[in-house]
Each structure stands twice: as structure tokens, then as C-alpha cells.
Amino acid sequence: MLIKTKKPWDLSENEVTPEALYLNRRKIIQGFGVAAAAAVISPFLGWQKAIAAPDFTVIKKTNYAGDEELNSYKDITTYNNYYEFGTSKSDPARNAHTLITEPWSVKVSGEAEKTGSIALEDLIDFNALEERIYRHRCVETWSMVMPWVGVPLAAVLKKFNPTSNAKFVRFETIADPKQMPGLRSRVLDWPYTEGLRIDEAMHPLSFMVVGLYGKPIPNQNGAPIRLVVPWKYGFKSIKSIVSIRFQETQPVGSWEENNSREYGFYSNVNPDVDHPRWSQKRERRIGEFFKRKTLMFNGYGEEVASLYTGMDLQKNF
């Protein structure tokens, strides 16, 4: 008889925060003050205790999207780019149920003192999860605002003591044709890969995600572990990671390999660099009719512009 053991990140329906509570929390805080808001928001702590240790009492909440409204859970989980499950925006939600996400491990290799295969529960400190509200900008000029749950990428990478030769970090997505029907297409060479400079990877905004909207992250959004780099276009935010490699040479990501004229290594959001087939100067937030002005570095310039001092960001795109 197969006995399923509940993992630290498995949630029952009654432990999940209602979407309406997330969407209304700014109004709650503004209308009732911090003390009253804490009492109203306290049900949110329930699912955090389920993910973290039983004695967990404090959740670290951060908001990097200002007062912008969150996209709904439905928007975020039904409008996706995940070509391993199909090229239509609705394909991942329809097809990604075939992905088996536990047990899950990540292979770490390259220029680090500690390497090898590590289980998800050892890779991520589930006692230190944060909620971060980030803007998410896709290269096709659409955007969303999402409440991710995870840990800083730097906290994950530092576990392996990268050496001074580790100038870059390469990430790789699972590629299993039995689980991923989109792998039959020739749209890209599989497996999907992406890379960051080591200082980009260690930047405090780079985030390793395991949850969304108070729930474990759905398959179509990159379960069970994905990357989010909020100042870059969405294709840098690689999903369902199975490999992390520290290396001295600059990695070539899948989209860059497929078409380097359109997809450069850096892929920082830059409204002054048009995609060859469309302008990047404006974007449409999913759920809105009118477009809005695209912000340099997706609005995170104050935090990350110093990473690119002296670089020509029209050539290094």
C-alpha cells in the first residue's frame, strides 16, 4: 500500500488564503491601521505555518510593486508561457497536470566547493519563506503583478560556496517528453536553459519561487521551483529547475541560442530597445484594456542600474 507523506509545502484547501484577502489587504491596512490589519490578516499565517515549522509566527512580507493592483490568481495561472506544454497561452494550464513534481531534486555542479544532487526540501529553507509582490514583464509586451512566495536566490546559491571562478550561473529546466507534450515541437532545442551573471544572481531582488497567492506554485507557473528576476523580461525567469551550474564562461540561454538577434543575454527591460518585430515602449497589463508606458528595468532601476554601470544597454540587451 502506498502511503503519501505530507510535505512541508503541501496545503489543504482550508489552509489557503482566499484571493480576496490578498486583493483587499492594502485597503485593510489603510482603513484600519496596522494593528487592526494584523488581526484581519491573521488567517494568512495559517498556511505559512503549514509550509514552515509548527512554531512559525512571523512572515516576512515585502512589496516591490508599489500600490499596483495584483492580477487575479485566475489570470496568473491561465495565461502562461511554458512551451514545454504548448505554445498557446492557455496550453500550459490545460496540459501541465502531467508534470510530476515530487520527489524533486536539483543537480548542482561547476565552480563551487559543494556540488551534487540536493532534494528540494534541503535546497529551500521552508522556515524562511517570504512573500514578494513583483511586477512581471514578458517580452511580448504584456505584464502582470504577482504575489510570489519563496526565498532569495542568493540564499540558495551561497549554500554551495561558489568559488572565485564562478562568474555566471546557468539554470536548466526538466525535459521529459513523457510529461511534457510540447517537447515534440521544434520551437526550441530542449532542455530549456538560461543564465545570469553571478552578481545578478546574488542581487537581493533575484528570487527563487516555490509558491503563489498563498498556495504551492502550480505546474503551469513552474512548479515546484522557479526563478523570478523582476527587472528582466520573463524568459529569464526559468521554470521547473533541475540543474544549477556555476561556471566561468557566459552561458547561452535557449532563446538567445534560437535567435540572438531578438533575445540577448542580458534581457533587461529597456523601452529604448525595440524587439525587431514590435515596440517595447508600451505594455498591456493583463486584465486592462489600455497600454501603459514601459519602465526602464521594469521600474526597478533604483535597485539594479548600478549593476550595468558603463555598459551600453542598447548593445548589451
QUIMODA-V117154 format. One record per residue. N is the residue number from 0. RES is the residue in one letter. SS is DSSP state (2 for helix, 1 for strand, 0 for the rest). PSI is psi in whole degrees, -180 to 180 (none if undefined). OMEGA is omega in whole degrees, 0 to 359 (* if undefined). Layout:
BEGIN
n | res | ss | psi | omega
N | RES | SS | PSI | OMEGA
N | RES | SS | PSI | OMEGA
END
This chain:
BEGIN
n | res | ss | psi | omega
0 | M | 0 | 132 | 180
1 | L | 0 | 122 | 178
2 | I | 0 | 119 | 181
3 | K | 0 | 122 | 178
4 | T | 0 | 128 | 181
5 | K | 0 | 126 | 178
6 | K | 0 | 164 | 180
7 | P | 0 | -25 | 184
8 | W | 0 | 0 | 177
9 | D | 0 | 133 | 183
10 | L | 0 | 144 | 169
11 | S | 0 | 163 | 184
12 | E | 2 | -35 | 183
13 | N | 2 | -6 | 177
14 | E | 2 | -5 | 185
15 | V | 0 | 134 | 178
16 | T | 0 | 130 | 176
17 | P | 0 | 141 | 180
18 | E | 2 | -38 | 182
19 | A | 2 | -33 | 179
20 | L | 2 | -41 | 176
21 | Y | 2 | -48 | 186
22 | L | 2 | -27 | 185
23 | N | 2 | 0 | 190
24 | R | 2 | -31 | 177
25 | R | 2 | -42 | 178
26 | K | 2 | -38 | 178
27 | I | 2 | -48 | 182
28 | I | 2 | -43 | 181
29 | Q | 2 | -35 | 187
30 | G | 2 | -30 | 187
31 | F | 2 | -9 | 182
32 | G | 2 | 165 | 187
33 | V | 2 | -41 | 184
34 | A | 2 | -47 | 180
35 | A | 2 | -38 | 180
36 | A | 2 | -37 | 181
37 | A | 2 | -38 | 179
38 | A | 2 | -37 | 181
39 | V | 2 | -38 | 186
40 | I | 2 | -10 | 187
41 | S | 0 | -31 | 177
42 | P | 0 | -26 | 179
43 | F | 2 | -32 | 182
44 | L | 2 | -21 | 182
45 | G | 2 | -47 | 181
46 | W | 2 | -28 | 176
47 | Q | 2 | -37 | 176
48 | K | 2 | -34 | 179
49 | A | 2 | -38 | 180
50 | I | 2 | -42 | 187
51 | A | 0 | -164 | 180
52 | A | 0 | 156 | 181
53 | P | 0 | -28 | 182
54 | D | 0 | 12 | 179
55 | F | 0 | 128 | 182
56 | T | 0 | -16 | 185
57 | V | 0 | 131 | 174
58 | I | 0 | 137 | 178
59 | K | 1 | 114 | 180
60 | K | 1 | 134 | 178
61 | T | 1 | 147 | 183
62 | N | 1 | 110 | 180
63 | Y | 0 | 15 | 181
64 | A | 0 | 15 | 179
65 | G | 0 | -139 | 181
66 | D | 0 | 18 | 181
67 | E | 0 | 143 | 181
68 | E | 0 | 142 | 176
69 | L | 0 | 145 | 167
70 | N | 0 | 153 | 181
71 | S | 0 | 158 | 176
72 | Y | 2 | -38 | 179
73 | K | 2 | -45 | 178
74 | D | 2 | -49 | 188
75 | I | 2 | -31 | 186
76 | T | 2 | 0 | 180
77 | T | 2 | -3 | 180
78 | Y | 0 | 92 | 191
79 | N | 0 | 152 | 165
80 | N | 0 | 112 | 174
81 | Y | 0 | 83 | 192
82 | Y | 2 | -20 | 176
83 | E | 2 | -16 | 178
84 | F | 2 | 12 | 178
85 | G | 0 | 153 | 186
86 | T | 0 | -15 | 175
87 | S | 0 | 148 | 180
88 | K | 0 | -24 | 181
89 | S | 0 | -11 | 183
90 | D | 2 | -45 | 182
91 | P | 2 | -43 | 180
92 | A | 2 | -31 | 182
93 | R | 2 | -32 | 190
94 | N | 2 | -19 | 191
95 | A | 2 | -4 | 178
96 | H | 2 | -16 | 181
97 | T | 2 | -13 | 182
98 | L | 0 | 127 | 178
99 | I | 0 | 118 | 189
100 | T | 0 | 1 | 173
101 | E | 0 | 139 | 1
102 | P | 0 | 159 | 182
103 | W | 0 | 137 | 177
104 | S | 1 | 160 | 180
105 | V | 1 | 131 | 178
106 | K | 1 | 126 | 179
107 | V | 1 | 131 | 184
108 | S | 1 | 176 | 174
109 | G | 1 | -146 | 190
110 | E | 0 | 73 | 178
111 | A | 1 | 154 | 181
112 | E | 0 | -29 | 180
113 | K | 0 | 125 | 180
114 | T | 0 | 171 | 179
115 | G | 1 | -173 | 181
116 | S | 1 | 134 | 183
117 | I | 1 | 134 | 180
118 | A | 1 | 151 | 182
119 | L | 2 | -43 | 183
120 | E | 2 | -18 | 175
121 | D | 2 | -23 | 179
122 | L | 2 | -39 | 184
123 | I | 0 | 133 | 175
124 | D | 0 | 97 | 182
125 | F | 0 | -4 | 173
126 | N | 0 | -5 | 186
127 | A | 0 | 32 | 182
128 | L | 0 | 145 | 176
129 | E | 1 | 151 | 168
130 | E | 1 | 127 | 178
131 | R | 1 | 125 | 177
132 | I | 1 | 113 | 184
133 | Y | 1 | 148 | 163
134 | R | 1 | 145 | 179
135 | H | 1 | 120 | 187
136 | R | 1 | 122 | 179
137 | C | 0 | 150 | 183
138 | V | 0 | -23 | 180
139 | E | 0 | 18 | 174
140 | T | 0 | 22 | 170
141 | W | 1 | 156 | 185
142 | S | 1 | 163 | 176
143 | M | 1 | 167 | 170
144 | V | 1 | 123 | 192
145 | M | 1 | 140 | 175
146 | P | 1 | 88 | 181
147 | W | 1 | 156 | 174
148 | V | 1 | 129 | 181
149 | G | 1 | -150 | 180
150 | V | 1 | 156 | 177
151 | P | 1 | 138 | 178
152 | L | 2 | -38 | 181
153 | A | 2 | -38 | 180
154 | A | 2 | -33 | 178
155 | V | 2 | -49 | 185
156 | L | 2 | -34 | 182
157 | K | 2 | -19 | 177
158 | K | 2 | -25 | 189
159 | F | 2 | 4 | 177
160 | N | 0 | 65 | 178
161 | P | 1 | 143 | 181
162 | T | 0 | 177 | 179
163 | S | 0 | -16 | 177
164 | N | 0 | -9 | 182
165 | A | 0 | 89 | 180
166 | K | 0 | -21 | 183
167 | F | 1 | 162 | 175
168 | V | 1 | 129 | 180
169 | R | 1 | 135 | 179
170 | F | 1 | 149 | 181
171 | E | 1 | 140 | 179
172 | T | 1 | 151 | 173
173 | I | 0 | 144 | 177
174 | A | 0 | 94 | 181
175 | D | 0 | 105 | 182
176 | P | 0 | -28 | 180
177 | K | 0 | -30 | 181
178 | Q | 0 | -20 | 190
179 | M | 0 | 95 | 185
180 | P | 2 | -25 | 181
181 | G | 2 | -16 | 179
182 | L | 2 | -14 | 177
183 | R | 2 | -18 | 180
184 | S | 0 | 163 | 181
185 | R | 0 | 23 | 183
186 | V | 0 | -32 | 177
187 | L | 0 | 164 | 171
188 | D | 0 | 122 | 184
189 | W | 0 | 153 | 3
190 | P | 0 | 161 | 179
191 | Y | 0 | 134 | 180
192 | T | 1 | 154 | 174
193 | E | 1 | 165 | 181
194 | G | 1 | 157 | 176
195 | L | 1 | 154 | 166
196 | R | 1 | 152 | 185
197 | I | 2 | -35 | 180
198 | D | 2 | -30 | 173
199 | E | 2 | -43 | 181
200 | A | 2 | -36 | 182
201 | M | 0 | -4 | 180
202 | H | 0 | 142 | 183
203 | P | 0 | -23 | 180
204 | L | 0 | -22 | 180
205 | S | 0 | 132 | 195
206 | F | 1 | 130 | 175
207 | M | 1 | 120 | 192
208 | V | 1 | 137 | 173
209 | V | 1 | -3 | 183
210 | G | 1 | 165 | 181
211 | L | 1 | 128 | 176
212 | Y | 0 | 38 | 177
213 | G | 0 | 14 | 179
214 | K | 1 | 158 | 171
215 | P | 1 | 144 | 185
216 | I | 0 | 132 | 180
217 | P | 0 | 158 | 180
218 | N | 2 | -44 | 184
219 | Q | 2 | -16 | 178
220 | N | 2 | 4 | 173
221 | G | 0 | 24 | 181
222 | A | 0 | 151 | 356
223 | P | 0 | -2 | 182
224 | I | 0 | 130 | 180
225 | R | 1 | 171 | 179
226 | L | 1 | 146 | 170
227 | V | 1 | 124 | 178
228 | V | 0 | 92 | 198
229 | P | 0 | -18 | 179
230 | W | 0 | 0 | 180
231 | K | 1 | 163 | 176
232 | Y | 1 | 154 | 191
233 | G | 2 | -26 | 183
234 | F | 2 | -12 | 173
235 | K | 2 | -17 | 184
236 | S | 0 | 74 | 189
237 | I | 0 | 144 | 186
238 | K | 0 | 161 | 172
239 | S | 0 | 61 | 188
240 | I | 1 | 132 | 176
241 | V | 1 | -6 | 182
242 | S | 1 | 135 | 173
243 | I | 1 | 124 | 181
244 | R | 1 | 126 | 173
245 | F | 1 | 130 | 182
246 | Q | 1 | 160 | 183
247 | E | 0 | -28 | 182
248 | T | 0 | 153 | 182
249 | Q | 0 | 123 | 179
250 | P | 0 | 157 | 176
251 | V | 0 | 117 | 179
252 | G | 0 | 165 | 184
253 | S | 2 | -44 | 181
254 | W | 2 | -36 | 176
255 | E | 2 | -41 | 178
256 | E | 2 | -37 | 181
257 | N | 2 | -40 | 184
258 | N | 0 | 83 | 185
259 | S | 0 | -20 | 178
260 | R | 0 | -30 | 183
261 | E | 0 | -25 | 187
262 | Y | 0 | 101 | 181
263 | G | 0 | 174 | 182
264 | F | 0 | -40 | 188
265 | Y | 0 | -44 | 177
266 | S | 0 | 32 | 173
267 | N | 1 | 141 | 178
268 | V | 0 | 116 | 183
269 | N | 0 | 105 | 182
270 | P | 0 | -14 | 180
271 | D | 0 | -5 | 177
272 | V | 0 | 105 | 180
273 | D | 0 | 143 | 165
274 | H | 1 | 143 | 183
275 | P | 0 | -22 | 183
276 | R | 0 | -3 | 177
277 | W | 1 | 161 | 178
278 | S | 0 | 146 | 176
279 | Q | 0 | 8 | 187
280 | K | 0 | -22 | 180
281 | R | 1 | 158 | 182
282 | E | 1 | 158 | 177
283 | R | 1 | 119 | 175
284 | R | 1 | 127 | 180
285 | I | 0 | 130 | 183
286 | G | 0 | -10 | 178
287 | E | 0 | 154 | 181
288 | F | 0 | -46 | 184
289 | F | 0 | 152 | 177
290 | K | 0 | 159 | 178
291 | R | 1 | 163 | 181
292 | K | 1 | 135 | 176
293 | T | 0 | 134 | 180
294 | L | 0 | 140 | 176
295 | M | 2 | 137 | 184
296 | F | 2 | 29 | 179
297 | N | 2 | 25 | 180
298 | G | 2 | 3 | 182
299 | Y | 0 | 25 | 184
300 | G | 2 | -38 | 181
301 | E | 2 | -34 | 182
302 | E | 2 | -33 | 192
303 | V | 2 | -10 | 185
304 | A | 2 | -32 | 182
305 | S | 2 | -20 | 178
306 | L | 2 | -21 | 188
307 | Y | 2 | 23 | 178
308 | T | 0 | 129 | 178
309 | G | 0 | -4 | 180
310 | M | 0 | 145 | 172
311 | D | 0 | 104 | 187
312 | L | 0 | -1 | 171
313 | Q | 0 | -28 | 175
314 | K | 0 | -39 | 179
315 | N | 0 | 79 | 185
316 | F | 0 | none | *
END
